[in-house]
Amino acid sequence: MDRESASLLPGVCALLADSGKPLPDDTSLEKLLDRFTELSEAGVSLPESCPCLLDFISTMASNSTSDPSILSFTLKLSGLMAATENGYRVLQERSVLEVIFSVKHWKDTKLWDDPCIRIGWLYGFKRMLLHPKALTFFVQSGFLKPLLELQSDPSIFVASAAKQLLVHILLATQPEEAHASIKTSEDHSAVVLQTSDHIKESLKESKLASDHARFLSLLALILEQARHPLREQLLKALAASLEELAEAGDSRITSPLMDVIMAGYSTESDDVTKRLLSSMLNVNKPFDLVQAAAWFLSRSRSCASRDAVNTSQAVRILLLPLHFVTEQPLLGTAPVVDNVTMAAQLKNKKAFISMICSCLRKAPEVALMPHDVLPCAPAVIVLSVVALLRMCSGDTLTSSWPSLNGRRNEDFRCLVSSGRVQISALNALASLSASPGANSTTNQVSEILLHYLCKPNSDPTVLKKSYEALLQWMSFWTLESSIPQQLGEDLLMTVKKRACDPRWEVRDSTIEFLGQLQCIPSLGSVDASLLSNRSTAPLLREALQDPESYVRASAVTALARGLVPCWQQETELPQEQTDTVRQLLDILHKDTEGFARRAVVHYFKTWFFVCSRPPSSPPSLLLESVRVVFSCGSLDLDWEVKVNMLDLAELLLDSAFLGYKRRTGAENHPYATFYTDVNGPTKDADAALESALRTLAGQGVFSALLSSLVDYDRPVALKACELLITIRDAISLASASTMDVSCELPEYGWGREIRELLKSEGDAGRHVNVCEVLTLLDLDERRGLLSQSSDHVHNSLQSLLQDILSAGGALADPRKDGGQEVIVDCY
């Protein structure tokens, strides 16, 4: 602690001890506690360096008139100091711990009813229990009983903190070795026994599902981290209570009960969890069954392969809803639950839809399981999802789906046009594209997806999911399994129609689809018409004029993806693409929305990246466009546009210095360049470097970097500063004094700011020497300032203590400062 802060601390302690009112900023005490925690963790002894804290705690231990927030701070501070050997000893000698942590003391003063006091008590003990003797003090003083009572505290914050503290006590003191139960301390055994008894009694006495869920959550949290002796102790003690809950079949506690089972479950575990799991996977309630099965597969991936019996049972349960609804042969001739029981579940439409969605979420994972676990081929699962999508569409069934005939009745009306089920089914269908044998279902999948894309009243989200599923399947289609040519043509017509949809979300999803389609490496021959620029480019160019900025941005991105192959082949750009470039530059100059302008800069960044790698060289149109990008980008008000522009500048720097080796002694610098021959003449290297710098200056790179250096957006200025430092270090290794590379500075704006930094405000020259500017600018200091967060000026212990004293002074004398509010630093 610095001298200034040490001199302020006694005054702060006296202020807090005498104050009966809370501070204006209730977070200042938390900040002060964080500061003390940092000091303690850094090895500073608080009792020795801050003796006034001991007097403050002793005073507050018997003070019942202070504000609860200050008393809570005192409890937390006491626990922090007692966590160290010296602090624990001193506080014990002063008999402070017994008084300040006495629950009876706080109840007698009527302060225990305030959640602040209970939170302070819990956090103080959690910190104190880092000391090895603290557990004995905690148990022997009878503090375990109030801690167990706080598990049901009406305040969720207090209950959560109490749960964390109890788990901390149980886990921190368990034996280190898995079989070292003989060495378990008496204090730890007492905690385990009282905890299991309390949970058992609470589960038995309470009839509320919320109370059961709370204690099951506590037990699951302990079991997840407990080692062998403790885990077995708790499960054995609570076995009867858990089995009673499992047999009760309350749907509201299925998830927390499965959490407990899976937290204590393993293939080598005892009979308790095995009996519980068997009970949960054999109830006669479909909704609870599906919930339990999904929980089992989610939490048991590590041991699912070794527990084929339960895994197979869970898989059959999860396929049950699809089997019942679509009548696809997913379960063979032996369904898990009869149709009468499933039909009864339909009375609760909300629960039925939730059950279907749970099944769909797990369907892709189920389809990838070993064949000895699956009751059907993965392709049948795909067809069942397709059948469900057909039912949800609400359209007349075709002869292609005879298995669905006769099932269109009132029972399934809740599935028709259900957006939740459609989205879940489309997500599942997209993931099922990677399942074994999926190619055999290509025709059915493409037909249903095209059907959803053609529906005039499709929800925008459903349509977007249809596009995503189609992309997933297209990435797996091959020449041997390509879809019919006619279907491809229908898809192209549908996309053209959707690109003109009145809803901007639909247009945006369509344009995104066309762009993402370009990223699929290989498709069947049917897709050539859809992928060709001749078919899609006119749609994308038209979308550049869309009234919605998101659509314009998506169109720019899609155009860039489609032109990458053309850029890589170094073919001459057709007139349509030249016109597109002019249109993009016009967007960068005139578009009022940042999304489209960012996409344009990214377009040119992608173009330059593709064309600048050897043996390629950037075309003249690109180099001409780069100058415009730097000119417009440096004046843009959107900081992301400017950062993208600086990324482009970085690519130009890479390209300008490409092919040169690094000068000896500067191996760590990417632009420390010289000629191919290490011992060759440096004049050639200097000439080459000067030529590269002139090229960069002509492209507007230096003007863009210097203007960004004084930008108000910190990420922009920092990026520009780092690039300028890189160039400066490269120039410093050459004969910079002989290089004549100039850059134009405007008379006003950023040009004037650069002159001020150069201490040459009176020099109104329009051109400056780049090498001299980079040498004179204190870029290292500027980078240090830009790297600091905005709170570095006020984020100090001294500033915090001064704020507390100022706020306390205003409380003591309301007439002080003319009644003006005291503003406390919030960092």
Phi, psi and omega in degrees: 000134181287164186296320182296317180293320179297327179284335180275334188298317179302322178295321178294317179298317179296320179297313181294323181290328183269343187280136175254005182238155177286158176286154180302322179255107185285355178268349185296325179290324176295321178295320179295320178296321177299321179296315179296323178297317179299317179296317182295318180290338177278001178097005180281131177276108182296320179299327181276317183278337181227067183298338180294338179293324178296316178296322180297315180294318180298320179293316184287339181298330181250014183259119181246008183255349181289164178294142181304327180294324178287321177294322177296319176300320180296318178298315180295319179295322178298316178297322179297315181289326181285352179287342179260157182299313182295315181295319180297316181296313183295316181292327176291320179298326179274000181055038182274319187299318181298327183278311189288334179261008179286118179294323179300319179301314182287329178288323179296327180271005178065016182266346181294338180289343179278125181302332179301318181293316181294321177295316179298320178299316182292312181292325177297316179293322181300322178285318183297327185290359170290340178278136185298332182272354187290327181296318178299316177299319182295313184287312184292336178274359176076027183276350181292323181299309177297329177296319178293324178293327181288350176297335180252025183298141179295335177277123182295331179289318178294315180299319179295316179296322179295320178296316180297321180292317180297316177298320179299317181295314183295320185277326184290337184249008178285158182302145181292316182272151184296330184245023184264041184294339181293331185272005181297131183287158179296323180297316180294319179299321178295320179295316181297315183296311181294324180294313180295320178296319181294316179296318180298313181294321181294318179294329182280318187281322184279140177253003182271133179296328179295322177292318177300316181297323181296313182285330174293323176296319177298314181296319179297320180296322179290313184295327180300327186250351184285148175269182192309305187297315183293317181300315181292323178301311183292317181296320180294320182290329186253008185305311184298317180295318180293320179295325178295319178294319180297321180287334181294330176068036178279115183299333184291340181244015179298313182296309179296328178292321176292328175300316179296314183299313184286334177292328180257007187266142167201163182294340178261006184289168184284185186289342185298302182292328179294318178294318180297316181296316178299321179295317182291330181270010181226016176289162184259027177244111185305319182297314178294324179300310182296319177301312182294318180295317179297320179296320180297312181292328180289323188261355187237029182300326183291331183242007181297323181292337181264356180235070186295328184294305181291325178296315178298320178296317180295321179297315180297322179295318183290334177275351184303310182300317179295321179299317183289318186283315188266346183060023171284147184284069182275331185245008181071220184259002184235079178295154181291321181230141181288163184294331180295316179294319179294320179297325178295330180294336182293345179295330175259093187299319181297315180293324180295315179295320177299321179294317178299316181294323177298319178297316182294323179297327183267348185304314179298320178294320179296319183296339181267003183282162181302151185295334180285348177266327183283136176275357181208171177286147179303328180298329178293325177296319178300314181295328179291323177293320176299316179298320178296318178298323178296320178294318182294336182290336178078009181272165178295135182287144180260172179292347179290345185233064182296334183293343182267349183300136177090353182261000179277092181220184184297334182299327186255013181298332181293341179277335184294125179061023176283109181298324181296316180291320180299315181295317178297319180293320179292322175298316179295317181297321178298316181288331180289352178298337181267002183282154180299136178076011182294333181299334181289347181253017186304312184298315182294320181294312181297325180294315183288325179292319176295323178300316179292325179290332182274342183298125184292333184256022180297136175295141181306321179292318177298319179295318178298318178294328177294317176299316181297319178294319179297319178298318179299316182289324178297328180290344179255348180289143180236177180298326182288336184236029183291152182281163182300148181301321182299321180294323177296320178293321177297322179296318179297319178296321179296317180297319179298322179290317181292333179294345179249016181298142180294341180270125185293330178298322179290316178299319181295316179298322180293315180294320176299320178299315179297323178289317181290336178297330180291342183274353179283120188295320183213133180229168176292166183297336180298333187273357183299321181294327181283327184277339187293141178298332180300328183269321188261331184301319177301322177297317183290320179294324177292325180291343177296340180256014180297144180292342181262128185295326179300320180292318179298318179296318179296323179295319178298315180297319180294321177297318179298316180296323181288335184268352181306313179300322179295320179294321182293329181277353179056032177279159181291134183289131176291167184297327180297321180287327175296320177294325178297319179299316178297321179294322179293318178296327177293322176297316180299328184274328191240340185297136184273350182253140184289333184301312182293321181293320176300317181297324180295314179298320178295327176302309182290329176296317178295316180301312181293322180298319181290321187270350186267355180276137182297148004272015182288161173219141184299135177291161184297324179298322179294315181295324177292322181291327181301320179300319179292322179299316179292322181294314181282320184297323181291342179260358184290148180272348181270120185292332179289327174299316182291323178294319176297322177297320179291328173297320175297319177299322179296321176297321178295322176297316177302315183291322183295326183257011183292138175097356179258144175277171183267145181290141180304133180093357180227041185297336184275000184252124186292336183249015175281092194251156167198181190286174186301322182273120183300321184263011182286177183293134180285341179298319178296320179295317179295321179295318179295320179294318179297321178296319179296320180293322178294322177298316179296320179295319179295331178279354178087014183293313184293320178299319179294319181292317181292322178292324179288335181299328181254021179289152182282342178273119187300317178301325179291311182297321181294317179298315180296319180299317180295321178292320178295322177297321179299315179292319181301317181294326177291319180293326184297340180271357179247179178277073187296334184294337181265356182273132180246082179241116186249159179220140183273131175251129176294157183290330182238182177067226184294335177297318178294321179295322178294320178296324178295321177294330180274000182061034181226050184296329182282345180279112183263017179299136183282333183246141178229155178281123185299316182297320179293319181298315181293331179283323184279329180292133178275076187290326181295316178295321180293322177296322178298318179292319181291334181282344181280146176286165185291347184261010187293340182284319186256352184277076181213155179296320181299315180297320180296315179296321178296321178297316181296318179295320179294317180295319179294324177295322178293326178293320182292326181228092182301336181282349181291146180063023175064025180078006180287148180288139177274120180268122181261139178302130175245101183241000000 
